[in-house]
Amino acid sequence: MDRYDLIVVGAGVSGLTLARRSVAHGWRTLLVEGDRRVGGCLASHRFDGAAEGFWAELAAHTAYNSYGALLELLDAAALQRLQARHKAPWRLWDGRRLQSVFARLHWPSLLASLPRLFVTDKSGFGLRGYYARVFGQPSYEGLLRHAFSAVLAQPADDFPAELLFRKKPRRKDVPRSYTLPGGLAGLAEALVTGCELRTGVPVERIERAAEGFRLHAGAEVLTCRRLGLAVPAWAAARLLAEAYPDLARRLAQIAPAEVESLAVVLPKAQLALPELAGLIGIDQDFYSAVSRDIVPDVRFRGFTFHFRPSRLTQDEKLERIARVLDVDPTAMVAVAERTSRLPALKAGHAAWVAAVDRILAGQPLALSGNYFYGVSLGDCAERSRDEFARLARSGT
């Protein structure tokens, strides 16, 4: 059996960045992905047929120049391909009309509460507990609750306040907000270059062994000195139940939140809707609708609606989209859909991370993903950077 210095399970942005650092360090590295594609939430759908050449994001939509742990892994050619996103406004949709984001702020309570912003620590608060305190309850209920749910694509009240809007250094040599030709999947395509990759290989069981780890994937057994799991927390819990039962029990505490995403493409001439970055749903069946207007196309416009789970059929979703965009459903040139599962993190999450890291200390096992520092691409890459540094320092 071949033995690797590190096997990374999961080829989303967390696994790609962990494997990329390992390869650069000179370790013999294998990246294993159960799906047939790499990228995870880097899920740009590239249409064919009538909408050939057009793309839309079905999961992650945005990358920023504050994602230093990700950007430092891109070579010069990939950095040159980064494409600045056009600026456009966000609007609110309450089921009847478009509104400005500022229309639902309650100014008297906001001004009265705002001084607390400078003296209230986010630690231990959920978004509701913190932002209702510093911006006022009416502004939170009227606007911020919906805006945060749109950003996170899940109910946001209990999400840890300290994980949102963390300050990070920005690189001045790349656009503040960017994508790539063909969408953010281009990041996955750049990061996987140089990695030994095997797709369509679902790992079913992990066991500790004298040489490190044995990974059982069907009839095949893979061996490695070190192991990196860059899969959802609930998947990592299942895989580690035998080798690290205490750790598995903690990982199982992270629950999934589903979001059903549906992208539509329409001819530009069919839409009277002004150019925008997206819509925030106010008490709607969808959290948000993110527009492709930030990367204009001469022929088409595209919108990805992120729906609350198990509420509408596909036909009902298309009817809802047509009503919001004020178009005939027959005008839609193409559609694409995806269901994603995101971690539903809760206030007090920092203590959970600290407990997990205490178990991992000194172990030849790395855990990375969107359930540690936050759910953004940059958060995932930061966690992978820190976990690789820990493995490399320990000499395990």
Buried (B, 14 or more C-beta within 10 A) or exposed (E): EEEBBBBBBBBBBBBBBBBBBBBEEEBBBBBBBBBEEBBBBBBBBBBEEEBEEBBBBBBBBBBBBBBBBBBBBBEEEBBEBBBEBEEBEBBBBBEEEBBEBEEBBBEEBBEEBEEEEEEBEBEBBBBBBBBBBBBBBBBBBBBBBBBBBBBBBBBBBBBBBBBBEBEBEEBEEBBEBBBBEBBBBBBBBBBBBEBBBBBEBEBEBBEBEEEBBBBBBEEEEBBBBBBBBBBBBBBBBBBBBEBBEEBBEBBBEBEBBBBBBBBBBBBEEBBEBEBBBBBBBBEBBBBBBBBBBBBEBEBBBBBBBBBBEEEBEEEEBBEBBBEBBEBEEEBBBBBBBBEBBBBBBBBEBBEBBEBBBEBBEEBBBBBBBBBBBBBBBBBBBBBBBBBBEBBBEEEE
